[in-house]
Amino acid sequence: MKNKKQPIIRLNANENSHGCSPEVQKTIKKGLINVHLYPSLPVRLEEKLAEKFNVDATDIVVGAGSVRLIDGIIQTFVEPDEEIILFERSFVAYEQLAAAHRRKYSFAKQTDFICDVENIFQLITKKTKVIFIANPNNPTGTIITHSQLEQLLKNISEKIIVVIDEAYCEYVTDKSFPDSFSLQKKYPNLIILRTFSKIYGLAGLRIGYGIMRGDMANVLKQNRIPFFFNSLSEDAALASLKDKRFISSCIKKNTKYRNILYEKLKQAGLNVISPQGNFLYVFFDSENKKEELFSKFTTNGLIVCNLKVFGQDKSLRISVGDAAAVEKICLCLE
Ligand SMILES: Cc1ncc(COP(=O)(O)O)c(C=O)c1O
């Protein structure tokens, strides 16, 4: 299998290995002629998303990636003496951005690699302002269910904002996944975050959005920096929403390859968590064993995420990839 010219396959950032819709490529080419012009506010995209989700356009906030919205939520809604609750083994940006804004934060525990909502209650204080939950969780790939999310919302003060970050929701096959829009109607302190970076394949264009109560959306919009949005991004996002066939084919492939990889990793005797996103979480008894597999992957051109960089010494996260990636991973596990 060793070959100097072998292509490098990136499986370390949960991008869409199938690229993006050809319609997006065409749209961007057309838009190139106008890159000397400043972008306008992404009103067309906000309206389209409002139509898609059957909410008011005033409830939608588009940002340069959902990380920009996470940043805005912390900066805008959490006062310097207030606190944030995150989960251990979750998306690192929550912690990084809370620290960057010098806000206090604490970590709720997981149980069997699943964010355990019960563990949030004991961390809540009078100062708690925002709770971040990635669902599915990155890097473990597990979900919290509709009833677990409702249990949280039902039992906390409506002054606490719960951010449910659904960056990977399109990949979920578990039927108990929350219907966050129906919960938001009942609990308007729920903010839903979504992104064009994953299934839509537009990570490089930086487009994310939040759905929230109109007054919160309005404050977030006022705090955006001028010209925050790339002029090609809005057209690309609109084109990607139109191409439903591309999205459903990506979902189908992801489900198929995710199952193959899950079974293969288990057969190889590895500890792999049942995945709901476009990535798999593998944990080891020792760091040495993890490094061994990581090196084998790297030598074979497979760049997976060594979670040591995020303080998890014994774990790897492997994005699902395309057919060629799956074949190569399987060969490495023989
Ligand atoms: C849970 C989660 N939320 C948000 C993001 C970032 O999304 P965006 O590219 O829209 O900033 C990621 C990226 O990996 C993620 O894992």
The ligand as an SDF file (V2000), in Angstrom:
LIG
                    3D

 16 16  0  0  0  0  0  0  0  0999 V2000
  -20.4650   21.0480   16.7050 C   0  0  0  0  0  0  0  0  0  0  0  0
  -19.8900   22.0320   15.7300 C   0  0  0  0  0  0  0  0  0  0  0  0
  -20.4500   23.2390   15.6150 N   0  0  0  0  0  0  0  0  0  0  0  0
  -19.9740   24.1540   14.7580 C   0  0  0  0  0  0  0  0  0  0  0  0
  -18.8900   23.8760   13.9600 C   0  0  0  0  0  0  0  0  0  0  0  0
  -18.3060   24.9410   13.0740 C   0  0  0  0  0  0  0  0  0  0  0  0
  -19.1390   25.2810   12.0830 O   0  0  0  0  0  0  0  0  0  0  0  0
  -18.8460   26.5240   11.1430 P   0  0  0  0  0  0  0  0  0  0  0  0
  -17.9240   26.0490   10.0750 O   0  0  0  0  0  0  0  0  0  0  0  0
  -20.2090   26.8950   10.6440 O   0  0  0  0  0  0  0  0  0  0  0  0
  -18.2430   27.6310   11.9450 O   0  0  0  0  0  0  0  0  0  0  0  0
  -18.2640   22.6430   14.0340 C   0  0  0  0  0  0  0  0  0  0  0  0
  -17.0930   22.3500   13.2090 C   0  0  0  0  0  0  0  0  0  0  0  0
  -16.4590   21.3700   13.2270 O   0  0  0  0  0  0  0  0  0  0  0  0
  -18.7840   21.6920   14.9410 C   0  0  0  0  0  0  0  0  0  0  0  0
  -18.2220   20.4960   15.0730 O   0  0  0  0  0  0  0  0  0  0  0  0
  1  2  1  0
  2  3  1  0
  2 15  2  0
  3  4  2  0
  4  5  1  0
  5  6  1  0
  5 12  2  0
  6  7  1  0
  7  8  1  0
  8  9  2  0
  8 10  1  0
  8 11  1  0
 12 13  1  0
 12 15  1  0
 13 14  2  0
 15 16  1  0
M  END
$$$$
